[in-house]
Amino acid sequence: MFELKTIMRQQNSRSFAELLNRLREGNHTADDLQILHNRIMTSDGAEYPTSAQHLFKTNAKVDLHNTSIFEKSSERKCIVHPVDSVVGAVSDDMATRILCI
C-alpha cells in the first residue's frame, strides 16, 4: 500500500483540502456538511461552472463527468496512451503487482 502525502488537486484551497480530509477520516463537522450542501448544483443550469472542482461519490461518476467535459470541448484534442513503468529497487513480483500485469 502506498499513501500519497502531497495534496495536488486542492493545493490552492487549503481549507477545502482540510474539509475533505476530515470527511475522509470521518471527523467532519456539521459546518463541513453545511458547506458541502450549500455547494450542490445541478449540471443543467445556465450558470453551472464546468471548470470548478467537482466532488463525486464514485469513480464511475468522475469518469462520466470527465468524458462529458471532454466531449463538449471544442478545443483540439489528443489522446495520449500511457506507458507504465516501475523505477527503483523492487522485486519482479512487486513490479508486476504495481503495474497490474
A tleap script that builds the chain and sets N, CA, C and O, in Angstrom:
source leaprc.protein.ff14SB
mol = sequence {
  NMET PHE GLU LEU LYS THR ILE MET ARG GLN
  GLN ASN SER ARG SER PHE ALA GLU LEU LEU
  ASN ARG LEU ARG GLU GLY ASN HIE THR ALA
  ASP ASP LEU GLN ILE LEU HIE ASN ARG ILE
  MET THR SER ASP GLY ALA GLU TYR PRO THR
  SER ALA GLN HIE LEU PHE LYS THR ASN ALA
  LYS VAL ASP LEU HIE ASN THR SER ILE PHE
  GLU LYS SER SER GLU ARG LYS CYS ILE VAL
  HIE PRO VAL ASP SER VAL VAL GLY ALA VAL
  SER ASP ASP MET ALA THR ARG ILE LEU CYS
  CILE
}
set mol.1.N position { 0.844 -1.173 0.000 }
set mol.1.CA position { 0.000 0.000 0.000 }
set mol.1.C position { 0.889 1.236 0.000 }
set mol.1.O position { 1.921 1.276 0.670 }
set mol.2.N position { 0.472 2.245 -0.765 }
set mol.2.CA position { 1.202 3.499 -0.848 }
set mol.2.C position { 0.266 4.619 -0.429 }
set mol.2.O position { -0.860 4.699 -0.919 }
set mol.3.N position { 0.713 5.482 0.464 }
set mol.3.CA position { -0.081 6.633 0.866 }
set mol.3.C position { 0.541 7.888 0.287 }
set mol.3.O position { 1.720 8.170 0.499 }
set mol.4.N position { -0.267 8.636 -0.446 }
set mol.4.CA position { 0.203 9.890 -1.025 }
set mol.4.C position { 0.148 10.957 0.060 }
set mol.4.O position { -0.867 11.096 0.742 }
set mol.5.N position { 1.221 11.706 0.223 }
set mol.5.CA position { 1.317 12.690 1.304 }
set mol.5.C position { 1.149 14.130 0.823 }
set mol.5.O position { 0.901 15.024 1.632 }
set mol.6.N position { 1.280 14.366 -0.481 }
set mol.6.CA position { 1.211 15.723 -1.016 }
set mol.6.C position { -0.149 15.959 -1.658 }
set mol.6.O position { -0.572 15.195 -2.526 }
set mol.7.N position { -0.827 17.008 -1.236 }
set mol.7.CA position { -2.121 17.371 -1.821 }
set mol.7.C position { -1.847 18.092 -3.132 }
set mol.7.O position { -1.126 19.090 -3.156 }
set mol.8.N position { -2.421 17.591 -4.223 }
set mol.8.CA position { -2.207 18.212 -5.525 }
set mol.8.C position { -3.480 18.901 -6.034 }
set mol.8.O position { -3.430 20.064 -6.434 }
set mol.9.N position { -4.594 18.212 -6.024 }
set mol.9.CA position { -5.807 18.756 -6.631 }
set mol.9.C position { -6.362 19.960 -5.887 }
set mol.9.O position { -6.921 20.862 -6.511 }
set mol.10.N position { -6.221 19.992 -4.569 }
set mol.10.CA position { -6.751 21.106 -3.797 }
set mol.10.C position { -5.630 21.960 -3.212 }
set mol.10.O position { -5.816 22.604 -2.179 }
set mol.11.N position { -4.477 21.969 -3.861 }
set mol.11.CA position { -3.326 22.668 -3.286 }
set mol.11.C position { -3.531 24.174 -3.162 }
set mol.11.O position { -2.851 24.818 -2.363 }
set mol.12.N position { -4.444 24.745 -3.928 }
set mol.12.CA position { -4.692 26.187 -3.851 }
set mol.12.C position { -5.860 26.532 -2.934 }
set mol.12.O position { -6.251 27.695 -2.836 }
set mol.13.N position { -6.412 25.535 -2.268 }
set mol.13.CA position { -7.532 25.762 -1.357 }
set mol.13.C position { -7.337 24.906 -0.111 }
set mol.13.O position { -7.932 23.837 0.025 }
set mol.14.N position { -6.499 25.390 0.786 }
set mol.14.CA position { -6.154 24.627 1.986 }
set mol.14.C position { -7.385 24.278 2.829 }
set mol.14.O position { -7.500 23.158 3.326 }
set mol.15.N position { -8.296 25.229 2.988 }
set mol.15.CA position { -9.480 24.975 3.828 }
set mol.15.C position { -10.340 23.867 3.239 }
set mol.15.O position { -10.874 23.043 3.982 }
set mol.16.N position { -10.487 23.832 1.901 }
set mol.16.CA position { -11.266 22.781 1.262 }
set mol.16.C position { -10.553 21.437 1.389 }
set mol.16.O position { -11.198 20.418 1.631 }
set mol.17.N position { -9.238 21.424 1.231 }
set mol.17.CA position { -8.461 20.190 1.390 }
set mol.17.C position { -8.609 19.654 2.809 }
set mol.17.O position { -8.760 18.447 3.001 }
set mol.18.N position { -8.569 20.530 3.795 }
set mol.18.CA position { -8.727 20.102 5.188 }
set mol.18.C position { -10.129 19.551 5.428 }
set mol.18.O position { -10.294 18.561 6.141 }
set mol.19.N position { -11.148 20.193 4.833 }
set mol.19.CA position { -12.517 19.702 4.939 }
set mol.19.C position { -12.609 18.291 4.360 }
set mol.19.O position { -13.200 17.403 4.975 }
set mol.20.N position { -12.025 18.082 3.179 }
set mol.20.CA position { -12.067 16.763 2.547 }
set mol.20.C position { -11.342 15.715 3.382 }
set mol.20.O position { -11.791 14.571 3.461 }
set mol.21.N position { -10.235 16.088 4.001 }
set mol.21.CA position { -9.516 15.146 4.864 }
set mol.21.C position { -10.353 14.773 6.086 }
set mol.21.O position { -10.387 13.608 6.482 }
set mol.22.N position { -11.024 15.747 6.682 }
set mol.22.CA position { -11.902 15.437 7.819 }
set mol.22.C position { -13.018 14.499 7.375 }
set mol.22.O position { -13.363 13.558 8.091 }
set mol.23.N position { -13.581 14.749 6.204 }
set mol.23.CA position { -14.651 13.911 5.675 }
set mol.23.C position { -14.147 12.484 5.433 }
set mol.23.O position { -14.819 11.513 5.780 }
set mol.24.N position { -12.956 12.371 4.834 }
set mol.24.CA position { -12.363 11.060 4.536 }
set mol.24.C position { -12.133 10.258 5.813 }
set mol.24.O position { -12.325 9.042 5.830 }
set mol.25.N position { -11.723 10.940 6.878 }
set mol.25.CA position { -11.407 10.279 8.139 }
set mol.25.C position { -12.633 10.087 9.034 }
set mol.25.O position { -12.535 9.461 10.090 }
set mol.26.N position { -13.781 10.619 8.622 }
set mol.26.CA position { -14.987 10.512 9.434 }
set mol.26.C position { -15.011 11.501 10.582 }
set mol.26.O position { -15.768 11.324 11.536 }
set mol.27.N position { -14.189 12.547 10.505 }
set mol.27.CA position { -14.116 13.560 11.556 }
set mol.27.C position { -14.752 14.880 11.135 }
set mol.27.O position { -14.444 15.928 11.703 }
set mol.28.N position { -15.639 14.833 10.141 }
set mol.28.CA position { -16.257 16.056 9.637 }
set mol.28.C position { -17.210 16.643 10.669 }
set mol.28.O position { -17.721 15.950 11.549 }
set mol.29.N position { -17.424 17.924 10.528 }
set mol.29.CA position { -18.303 18.654 11.453 }
set mol.29.C position { -19.622 18.971 10.748 }
set mol.29.O position { -19.762 18.791 9.538 }
set mol.30.N position { -20.566 19.441 11.528 }
set mol.30.CA position { -21.839 19.892 10.949 }
set mol.30.C position { -21.593 21.053 9.988 }
set mol.30.O position { -22.254 21.153 8.954 }
set mol.31.N position { -20.645 21.931 10.324 }
set mol.31.CA position { -20.297 23.050 9.437 }
set mol.31.C position { -19.727 22.541 8.110 }
set mol.31.O position { -20.039 23.087 7.051 }
set mol.32.N position { -18.887 21.493 8.164 }
set mol.32.CA position { -18.336 20.914 6.933 }
set mol.32.C position { -19.466 20.442 6.026 }
set mol.32.O position { -19.475 20.733 4.830 }
set mol.33.N position { -20.413 19.717 6.601 }
set mol.33.CA position { -21.533 19.208 5.809 }
set mol.33.C position { -22.383 20.343 5.255 }
set mol.33.O position { -22.867 20.260 4.126 }
set mol.34.N position { -22.568 21.394 6.032 }
set mol.34.CA position { -23.347 22.548 5.558 }
set mol.34.C position { -22.650 23.211 4.378 }
set mol.34.O position { -23.299 23.595 3.405 }
set mol.35.N position { -21.329 23.345 4.463 }
set mol.35.CA position { -20.560 23.926 3.356 }
set mol.35.C position { -20.765 23.098 2.090 }
set mol.35.O position { -21.001 23.652 1.017 }
set mol.36.N position { -20.676 21.787 2.212 }
set mol.36.CA position { -20.860 20.914 1.044 }
set mol.36.C position { -22.292 20.987 0.523 }
set mol.36.O position { -22.501 21.064 -0.688 }
set mol.37.N position { -23.277 20.966 1.411 }
set mol.37.CA position { -24.683 21.046 0.981 }
set mol.37.C position { -24.978 22.361 0.272 }
set mol.37.O position { -25.766 22.388 -0.674 }
set mol.38.N position { -24.356 23.455 0.717 }
set mol.38.CA position { -24.577 24.755 0.083 }
set mol.38.C position { -23.988 24.829 -1.317 }
set mol.38.O position { -24.312 25.741 -2.077 }
set mol.39.N position { -23.140 23.893 -1.661 }
set mol.39.CA position { -22.477 23.928 -2.961 }
set mol.39.C position { -23.029 22.907 -3.959 }
set mol.39.O position { -22.473 22.734 -5.043 }
set mol.40.N position { -24.097 22.247 -3.603 }
set mol.40.CA position { -24.717 21.290 -4.522 }
set mol.40.C position { -25.393 22.059 -5.647 }
set mol.40.O position { -26.174 22.980 -5.408 }
set mol.41.N position { -25.078 21.664 -6.882 }
set mol.41.CA position { -25.657 22.318 -8.060 }
set mol.41.C position { -26.084 21.236 -9.049 }
set mol.41.O position { -25.595 20.107 -9.009 }
set mol.42.N position { -26.992 21.599 -9.922 }
set mol.42.CA position { -27.346 20.679 -11.000 }
set mol.42.C position { -26.601 21.106 -12.259 }
set mol.42.O position { -26.434 22.297 -12.524 }
set mol.43.N position { -26.169 20.140 -13.012 }
set mol.43.CA position { -25.336 20.433 -14.183 }
set mol.43.C position { -26.118 21.009 -15.354 }
set mol.43.O position { -25.513 21.414 -16.348 }
set mol.44.N position { -27.431 21.059 -15.269 }
set mol.44.CA position { -28.221 21.594 -16.386 }
set mol.44.C position { -28.517 23.085 -16.252 }
set mol.44.O position { -29.190 23.658 -17.109 }
set mol.45.N position { -28.022 23.723 -15.190 }
set mol.45.CA position { -28.262 25.152 -15.003 }
set mol.45.C position { -27.381 26.003 -15.905 }
set mol.45.O position { -26.261 25.616 -16.239 }
set mol.46.N position { -27.895 27.168 -16.298 }
set mol.46.CA position { -27.155 28.062 -17.199 }
set mol.46.C position { -25.890 28.611 -16.544 }
set mol.46.O position { -24.917 28.902 -17.239 }
set mol.47.N position { -25.888 28.754 -15.240 }
set mol.47.CA position { -24.750 29.315 -14.503 }
set mol.47.C position { -23.786 28.232 -14.014 }
set mol.47.O position { -22.881 28.522 -13.231 }
set mol.48.N position { -23.966 27.003 -14.462 }
set mol.48.CA position { -23.161 25.887 -13.967 }
set mol.48.C position { -21.679 26.076 -14.308 }
set mol.48.O position { -21.332 26.198 -15.482 }
set mol.49.N position { -20.799 26.102 -13.296 }
set mol.49.CA position { -19.361 26.323 -13.539 }
set mol.49.C position { -18.632 25.019 -13.897 }
set mol.49.O position { -18.133 24.325 -13.011 }
set mol.50.N position { -18.571 24.698 -15.153 }
set mol.50.CA position { -17.979 23.420 -15.564 }
set mol.50.C position { -16.513 23.295 -15.176 }
set mol.50.O position { -16.016 22.181 -15.013 }
set mol.51.N position { -15.806 24.419 -15.025 }
set mol.51.CA position { -14.384 24.340 -14.705 }
set mol.51.C position { -14.111 24.283 -13.198 }
set mol.51.O position { -12.956 24.164 -12.789 }
set mol.52.N position { -15.148 24.365 -12.375 }
set mol.52.CA position { -14.962 24.312 -10.921 }
set mol.52.C position { -14.636 22.892 -10.476 }
set mol.52.O position { -14.910 21.929 -11.193 }
set mol.53.N position { -14.047 22.769 -9.284 }
set mol.53.CA position { -13.779 21.447 -8.731 }
set mol.53.C position { -15.099 20.731 -8.482 }
set mol.53.O position { -16.084 21.342 -8.069 }
set mol.54.N position { -15.103 19.435 -8.738 }
set mol.54.CA position { -16.289 18.618 -8.543 }
set mol.54.C position { -15.970 17.512 -7.546 }
set mol.54.O position { -14.828 17.063 -7.448 }
set mol.55.N position { -16.979 17.080 -6.813 }
set mol.55.CA position { -16.837 16.009 -5.847 }
set mol.55.C position { -17.908 14.969 -6.144 }
set mol.55.O position { -19.099 15.279 -6.132 }
set mol.56.N position { -17.487 13.736 -6.411 }
set mol.56.CA position { -18.413 12.667 -6.751 }
set mol.56.C position { -18.236 11.498 -5.793 }
set mol.56.O position { -17.170 11.327 -5.203 }
set mol.57.N position { -19.282 10.699 -5.643 }
set mol.57.CA position { -19.235 9.549 -4.739 }
set mol.57.C position { -18.465 8.372 -5.313 }
set mol.57.O position { -17.892 7.589 -4.556 }
set mol.58.N position { -18.439 8.228 -6.627 }
set mol.58.CA position { -17.820 7.042 -7.231 }
set mol.58.C position { -16.895 7.437 -8.377 }
set mol.58.O position { -17.036 8.510 -8.965 }
set mol.59.N position { -15.949 6.558 -8.683 }
set mol.59.CA position { -15.067 6.778 -9.826 }
set mol.59.C position { -15.849 6.753 -11.134 }
set mol.59.O position { -15.485 7.436 -12.091 }
set mol.60.N position { -16.921 5.969 -11.178 }
set mol.60.CA position { -17.736 5.904 -12.398 }
set mol.60.C position { -18.356 7.271 -12.699 }
set mol.60.O position { -18.429 7.679 -13.858 }
set mol.61.N position { -18.797 7.973 -11.665 }
set mol.61.CA position { -19.379 9.306 -11.872 }
set mol.61.C position { -18.302 10.317 -12.271 }
set mol.61.O position { -18.554 11.227 -13.061 }
set mol.62.N position { -17.110 10.147 -11.721 }
set mol.62.CA position { -15.981 11.001 -12.128 }
set mol.62.C position { -15.705 10.787 -13.611 }
set mol.62.O position { -15.574 11.750 -14.366 }
set mol.63.N position { -15.616 9.528 -14.029 }
set mol.63.CA position { -15.346 9.205 -15.430 }
set mol.63.C position { -16.426 9.769 -16.343 }
set mol.63.O position { -16.120 10.307 -17.407 }
set mol.64.N position { -17.682 9.650 -15.939 }
set mol.64.CA position { -18.795 10.175 -16.737 }
set mol.64.C position { -18.680 11.692 -16.892 }
set mol.64.O position { -18.869 12.222 -17.987 }
set mol.65.N position { -18.370 12.389 -15.799 }
set mol.65.CA position { -18.207 13.844 -15.852 }
set mol.65.C position { -17.034 14.235 -16.751 }
set mol.65.O position { -17.163 15.112 -17.605 }
set mol.66.N position { -15.902 13.586 -16.554 }
set mol.66.CA position { -14.720 13.914 -17.354 }
set mol.66.C position { -14.959 13.675 -18.838 }
set mol.66.O position { -14.537 14.474 -19.674 }
set mol.67.N position { -15.632 12.581 -19.167 }
set mol.67.CA position { -15.944 12.277 -20.565 }
set mol.67.C position { -16.882 13.331 -21.144 }
set mol.67.O position { -16.710 13.758 -22.286 }
set mol.68.N position { -17.864 13.747 -20.367 }
set mol.68.CA position { -18.811 14.767 -20.819 }
set mol.68.C position { -18.098 16.083 -21.113 }
set mol.68.O position { -18.333 16.698 -22.153 }
set mol.69.N position { -17.233 16.515 -20.206 }
set mol.69.CA position { -16.497 17.766 -20.409 }
set mol.69.C position { -15.585 17.651 -21.627 }
set mol.69.O position { -15.494 18.579 -22.431 }
set mol.70.N position { -14.920 16.527 -21.758 }
set mol.70.CA position { -14.030 16.298 -22.897 }
set mol.70.C position { -14.802 16.387 -24.203 }
set mol.70.O position { -14.352 17.033 -25.149 }
set mol.71.N position { -15.964 15.741 -24.263 }
set mol.71.CA position { -16.751 15.730 -25.496 }
set mol.71.C position { -17.339 17.098 -25.824 }
set mol.71.O position { -17.519 17.416 -27.000 }
set mol.72.N position { -17.640 17.909 -24.826 }
set mol.72.CA position { -18.212 19.238 -25.061 }
set mol.72.C position { -17.164 20.256 -25.512 }
set mol.72.O position { -17.510 21.281 -26.099 }
set mol.73.N position { -15.923 19.987 -25.250 }
set mol.73.CA position { -14.861 20.939 -25.582 }
set mol.73.C position { -14.684 21.047 -27.093 }
set mol.73.O position { -14.670 20.046 -27.810 }
set mol.74.N position { -14.550 22.280 -27.554 }
set mol.74.CA position { -14.333 22.498 -28.992 }
set mol.74.C position { -12.840 22.648 -29.310 }
set mol.74.O position { -12.462 22.854 -30.463 }
set mol.75.N position { -12.009 22.543 -28.287 }
set mol.75.CA position { -10.561 22.644 -28.491 }
set mol.75.C position { -10.034 21.408 -29.212 }
set mol.75.O position { -10.678 20.359 -29.222 }
set mol.76.N position { -8.868 21.544 -29.808 }
set mol.76.CA position { -8.205 20.417 -30.455 }
set mol.76.C position { -7.889 19.372 -29.388 }
set mol.76.O position { -7.414 19.712 -28.304 }
set mol.77.N position { -8.149 18.111 -29.693 }
set mol.77.CA position { -7.986 17.049 -28.706 }
set mol.77.C position { -6.948 16.031 -29.166 }
set mol.77.O position { -6.817 15.731 -30.353 }
set mol.78.N position { -6.237 15.528 -28.210 }
set mol.78.CA position { -5.268 14.462 -28.455 }
set mol.78.C position { -5.497 13.387 -27.414 }
set mol.78.O position { -5.793 13.688 -26.257 }
set mol.79.N position { -5.363 12.163 -27.810 }
set mol.79.CA position { -5.431 11.066 -26.857 }
set mol.79.C position { -4.018 10.556 -26.658 }
set mol.79.O position { -3.329 10.202 -27.616 }
set mol.80.N position { -3.594 10.521 -25.405 }
set mol.80.CA position { -2.250 10.072 -25.052 }
set mol.80.C position { -2.375 8.723 -24.370 }
set mol.80.O position { -3.068 8.597 -23.360 }
set mol.81.N position { -1.714 7.718 -24.912 }
set mol.81.CA position { -1.746 6.377 -24.328 }
set mol.81.C position { -0.566 6.227 -23.371 }
set mol.81.O position { 0.581 6.448 -23.761 }
set mol.82.N position { -0.837 5.857 -22.132 }
set mol.82.CA position { 0.229 5.780 -21.131 }
set mol.82.C position { 1.135 4.567 -21.329 }
set mol.82.O position { 0.727 3.541 -21.873 }
set mol.83.N position { 2.351 4.716 -20.879 }
set mol.83.CA position { 3.292 3.607 -20.806 }
set mol.83.C position { 3.743 3.548 -19.356 }
set mol.83.O position { 4.508 4.397 -18.899 }
set mol.84.N position { 3.266 2.542 -18.636 }
set mol.84.CA position { 3.577 2.425 -17.219 }
set mol.84.C position { 4.928 1.769 -17.018 }
set mol.84.O position { 5.329 0.895 -17.786 }
set mol.85.N position { 5.624 2.198 -15.983 }
set mol.85.CA position { 6.907 1.595 -15.640 }
set mol.85.C position { 7.124 1.726 -14.142 }
set mol.85.O position { 6.486 2.542 -13.476 }
set mol.86.N position { 8.022 0.920 -13.629 }
set mol.86.CA position { 8.384 0.968 -12.222 }
set mol.86.C position { 9.861 1.300 -12.160 }
set mol.86.O position { 10.685 0.635 -12.788 }
set mol.87.N position { 10.189 2.328 -11.403 }
set mol.87.CA position { 11.578 2.751 -11.261 }
set mol.87.C position { 11.979 2.535 -9.809 }
set mol.87.O position { 11.255 2.920 -8.891 }
set mol.88.N position { 13.097 1.938 -9.615 }
set mol.88.CA position { 13.580 1.734 -8.248 }
set mol.88.C position { 13.822 0.268 -7.968 }
set mol.88.O position { 13.575 -0.598 -8.807 }
set mol.89.N position { 14.308 0.015 -6.781 }
set mol.89.CA position { 14.680 -1.341 -6.390 }
set mol.89.C position { 13.475 -2.063 -5.808 }
set mol.89.O position { 13.261 -2.049 -4.596 }
set mol.90.N position { 12.688 -2.696 -6.675 }
set mol.90.CA position { 11.572 -3.526 -6.227 }
set mol.90.C position { 11.692 -4.888 -6.899 }
set mol.90.O position { 12.290 -5.022 -7.966 }
set mol.91.N position { 11.117 -5.884 -6.259 }
set mol.91.CA position { 11.168 -7.238 -6.821 }
set mol.91.C position { 10.297 -7.314 -8.071 }
set mol.91.O position { 9.428 -6.470 -8.293 }
set mol.92.N position { 10.545 -8.329 -8.874 }
set mol.92.CA position { 9.721 -8.549 -10.070 }
set mol.92.C position { 8.265 -8.754 -9.684 }
set mol.92.O position { 7.363 -8.280 -10.374 }
set mol.93.N position { 8.035 -9.465 -8.572 }
set mol.93.CA position { 6.669 -9.705 -8.109 }
set mol.93.C position { 5.973 -8.390 -7.753 }
set mol.93.O position { 4.820 -8.175 -8.127 }
set mol.94.N position { 6.664 -7.522 -7.042 }
set mol.94.CA position { 6.095 -6.225 -6.665 }
set mol.94.C position { 5.856 -5.374 -7.903 }
set mol.94.O position { 4.814 -4.727 -8.009 }
set mol.95.N position { 6.792 -5.362 -8.838 }
set mol.95.CA position { 6.609 -4.594 -10.074 }
set mol.95.C position { 5.376 -5.076 -10.826 }
set mol.95.O position { 4.609 -4.267 -11.349 }
set mol.96.N position { 5.186 -6.370 -10.880 }
set mol.96.CA position { 4.015 -6.937 -11.565 }
set mol.96.C position { 2.728 -6.487 -10.880 }
set mol.96.O position { 1.758 -6.133 -11.551 }
set mol.97.N position { 2.715 -6.499 -9.537 }
set mol.97.CA position { 1.521 -6.063 -8.815 }
set mol.97.C position { 1.266 -4.579 -8.999 }
set mol.97.O position { 0.114 -4.168 -9.133 }
set mol.98.N position { 2.308 -3.769 -9.009 }
set mol.98.CA position { 2.154 -2.324 -9.200 }
set mol.98.C position { 1.581 -2.028 -10.577 }
set mol.98.O position { 0.701 -1.181 -10.728 }
set mol.99.N position { 2.089 -2.734 -11.577 }
set mol.99.CA position { 1.659 -2.492 -12.954 }
set mol.99.C position { 0.368 -3.215 -13.312 }
set mol.99.O position { -0.174 -3.007 -14.397 }
set mol.100.N position { -0.138 -4.069 -12.406 }
set mol.100.CA position { -1.376 -4.838 -12.636 }
set mol.100.C position { -1.285 -5.658 -13.911 }
set mol.100.O position { -2.230 -5.711 -14.698 }
set mol.101.N position { -0.150 -6.291 -14.106 }
set mol.101.CA position { 0.053 -7.105 -15.313 }
set mol.101.C position { -0.648 -8.433 -15.158 }
set mol.101.O position { -0.600 -9.266 -16.063 }
savepdb mol mol.pdb
quit
